[in-house]
Amino acid sequence: MNRQAEQRGLAGPQKAAVFMLALGEEQCARLFSMMHEDEIKEISTAMAQLGPVKADVVERLCAEFADMLGGTGNLVGNFENTERLLLKTMPRDRVMQIMEEVRGPAGRTMWDKLGNVNEAVLANYLKNEYPQTVAVVLSKVRPDHAARVLAMLPESFAMEVVMRMLRMESVQKEVLDGVERTLRAEFMSNLARSTRRDSHEMMAEIFNNLDRQAELRFINALEERSRESADKIKSLMFTFDDLQRLTPMAVQTLLRAVEKDKLPLALKGASEKLRELFFSNLSERAGKMLRDEIEALGPVKLRDVDEAQGAIVALAKEMAAQGQIDIGEGKDEELVY
């Protein structure tokens, strides 16, 4: 069977299974967590029955997926067009509610949806609310999610929330309904608007989470089909080497948050220029200790280096999203005279 025939022989669930397996366990798990049970069953069944798939078929499927997302057609279905059509037939309040359901994180109720919102995003919103409101919200979401959100709130504020939760009895339905309406109107609708993403941005995020070898294979395969899409994705990707764009202050902030066991491993596979950037932002003693740790590692697996660098890049992005650092700092910009 030739490559085209083999690729055409794969049904939709099988293609999804191949793509998810190519992304790796961590990303595959994250995707499964966003799906409904019937979708998980269908794709996991396809995975279990997939058998061996040739590398070139995997590459072509991923390139086809990226190409489809990056392409444009004569018919465009998107949130804006859907919202505009609904507004012609329904009251605005009802349309906003429907669109929030369409755009928002998966979940049948508001509290289900909040449980699927990134804890950093939710904490950033809740830190500006009354402690009693936050106590109500955290009492309604899953305990593990509430714990992660609580840990990200300012300490004094978090303790006030804890005390309110300890003293809280049954919440009156009117209060609960009021909190839910506020969250729906202010938080979920804003979250939905802020999460509209360009397809190239989404693919750049996916490619960022591939290991280095897989990333190169997919980029090269995509270049054969659509060089324009490949160039856009590459320009949007943020890699470990891009940390060179950070200012010394941003590097120091990042260093304080990085897990200490990951830094030597990540720098083991880094360029000397990037190593010096980190060394120069440490004290002489700390810099020497880090050099000794890197040297003591000896030969290491490329996969382990990629994982360590990926973890630091993910941390940098998360800190940038929270406003703690700017990962665009230090980037060359065109000057206007």
Buried (B, 14 or more C-beta within 10 A) or exposed (E): EEEEEBBEEBEEBBBBBBBBBBBBEEBBEEBEEEBEEEBBEBBBEBBEEBEEBEEEBBBBBBBBBBBEBBEEEEEEEEEEEBBEEBBEEEEEEEBBBBBBBEBBBEBEEBBBBBBBBBBBBBBBBBBEBEBBBBBBBBBBBBEEBBEBBBEBBEEEBBEBBBEBBEEEEEBEEEEBEEBBEEBBBEBBBEBBEEEEEEBBEBBBBBBBBBBBEBBEBBBEBBBEBBEEBBBBBBEBBBBBEBBBBBEEEBBBBBBEEBEEEBBBBBBBBBEEEBBEBBBEBBEEEEBEEBBEBBEEEEEBEEEBBBBBBBBBBEBBBBBBBEEBBBBEBBEEEEEEE
